[in-house]
Amino acid sequence: MKIVLDANIFISAFFWGGKPQQVMERVISGIDELYITKEIMDEIEDVIRRPKFQANKDMVNYFLTSIEEIGNKITPQKLQSNGSRDRKDNIYIECGIAANADYIISGDIHLLEMGKYGKIRISSARDYLSILA
């Protein structure tokens, strides 16, 4: 599957594991193709480096580098129409469109309530894994 992951999936995988980590493991093993953009990487870095997380800088750098190595980096077009109710989430939709993605996997309510955008399905990590089981 071609997938786009919301920053909250990366953050959850990094700090807490669980279903988001299982999704990441599918990417690492080559089962799924991950697509990323500069904007997505910037958001991941911004969130993971927040003081509240007190994350080890070396581990964060390794994690970010790993994402860039396993992800297919693309440059999407900006949405000309309405996307998510929260415009900040449009970076995931734009990436999904450019990648011709099957799924956007997110924990964000604004994206999840959409359910899909065009042919791109939007689901939680739990639901995505359940669908594939």
Secondary structure, 3 states (H helix, E strand, C coil): CEEEECHHHHHHHHHCCHHHHHHHHHHHCCCCEEEECHHHHHHHHHHHCCHHHCCCHHHHHHHHHHHHHHCEECCCCCCCCCCCCCHHHHHHHHHHHHHCCCEEECCCHHHHCCCEECCEEEECHHHHHHHHC
